């Protein structure tokens, strides 16, 4: 099939992408995307920082239609060489993919190069039980942090709450109603009563 026939077929199927509309730089497209995309303030700040510090220095001068899966895989490799942990690489990948998915939806490019790129490995890290703090270490930390925040330490240690969740439970005064006591025989049982 020649180019003209393919172009006519693409137009008929509404899959035609005018090559000239993909000639905007990644830097410009990222700025426009961030300005137009509705998102929470924290997400917007995070995405802006990812673009400014980790994407645009490498891809900013390319046009969005020039970015390939190989470029994206090289970017992943660079981030890993710079010491980024797998979850950090994944967070950056999500932001980058969001921008290119927007470009696909708005018919600036045919395919998202991030989705074409091989996703970086994110192995599940096994918890080394020997590295967990002992009851005595948790007790010392809880005592040292003071009576106001001591329950937060125990919530994190016993229930697996994250810092924000533990502090949020304390600030709303819902500590007793929302904490399920651990099974009998738990080393922390006495403290939680």
N, C-alpha and C positions, 0 to 999 in steps of 0.2 A: 504494500500500500504506500503510495507516495505521500509527501508531506501535506499537500493541499487536500487530499481526500481525508487524511487523518484529522486535519484541522476542522473540516466540515463535519465529520462524524462527532468530534468532541463538542462542537457548538450545538449540534442537534441533541446530544445527550446531556447538555449543560455541564460538561466537565472541562470545557476549554478554559485555559488560563493564558491570558495575554502575556507573553514573555516580558514586555516592557514594564508591567506593573511590579515585577519582582526585582527591579533594579534599584530599590531603595536600600540604603546601607542598614546593616544590623543595628548599628548605633541609633540611627534615626527611627527605625521601626520599633526598637525597644522603648525609646522615649515616648513615642506615640501610643504604644500599647499600654505602658504603665499609666499614662495620663488618662486614657479612655476606659480602661478595664475597672469595673467596680469591684473593690475588694476591701477587706478590713484594713484599718490603718497599720496594724502590725505586719500583716501579709505584704502590704504595699511597700513598707519600709524594708522588709526582708528581701523581696524581689528586686527592689531598686539597688540594694547593696550587692546582691548576687550579680546582677547585670554589670554594675559599675566596676566591681573589684575582680570578678572571676570570669565573665563572659566577654565583655567589650574589649578588654586589652588584647584578646586573641582573635576575636571574630568581628569586632566593631567596624573594620574597614571593608569587609566583604559585603556584597549585597545578599539579601536573604535568599535569593535564588542560587547563589554560588555556594552556599553552605551545604556540605555533603555529610553523609553518615560517617565517612572517614574523618572529617573535621571534628565531628562531635566525639568520636572515639579517641582522637588525639587529645581533645580537651579533657576527657575523663582521665586519661593517662597522666596528663600534666597535673591535674588536681591531686591525684594519688601521689605523684612524685613530690609535690609540695607539702604532703603530709595530711591531706584531707582524709578523714575517716569515711568508711562506706556510707554511713547515714548522711553525712554532710554532702558527699557526692550525689547521693540520691535526692536530697533536697534541692540542690542546684539543678539537677536533671529535670525535676518536676517543673521548676520555674522556666527553664529553657524550652521544654516541651510545650508548656502553656503558650508561650509567645509564638512558636512555630505552628501550633494548632490553630491559633487565631489567624495567622497568615493563610493557612489552608482554607479555613472557613470563609475568609474574605477574598478568596481566589487571587491571592498574591503569588502563591506557589502551589504546585500540584501535590506534593507530599511533604510530610514532616520528617526532616532528617534525623531528629532525635528518636522517633519511633522506628526508623530504619536502622539506626545504630545498634550495635550489640550492647545490651544493658550491662553495666558493670556489676561484677559479683558483689553480693552483700551477704557474706556468710553469717550464720547464726553463731553468736559467741556463747560458748558454754560458760556458765558461772562456776568459778572456782570456789567451792564451799569453804576452803581454807582461808580465802581472802575476806570472807564476811566477818563483821565485827562480832565479838563475843558479847554475852550478856553484860559482863563487867565493863567492857569498853562502851557499850551503849549507855549503861547506867552512869558512867563517868561523864560522858558527853552530855547526857540529859541534865545531870546535876550542874555541870559547868555552864551550860547555856542559860540557866536561870529558870525560876518557877513559871514565868509567863509563857515561855516557849517550850518548856520541857515536854508538855503533852504532844507537841508536833514531832519531836524526836521519836517518841514511842509510836505514834501513828505511822511514821515512815518505816520504822524498824519492824513493827508487828504486822501492819496491814498493807505495806507496800505502796502507801500513798506517796505521790510526788510532793515536792516542797510546796507548790502553790495550793494543792489540794489540802494538805495538812494545815497550812496557815489559814486557808479559807474556812475550814471546819472550825477552827478556833475563833475566828473573827465573827462568825455568825452565831456562835453560842450553841451549835448543834452537836457538840462532841458526844455527849451521852446517847442521844437518840440514833445516831448514824453509825456508831462503831459496834460491830458484832464482836463479841468476845471470842478469842481463839478456843480451840478444843481444850478440855481439861488436861492438865499435865504440861501445858505450854510454860516455858520458863518466864514468860512475861505476864502470865495470868494474874498474879497478885497485884501488879502495878495497875492494871486496867480496871480493877473492881472499884 
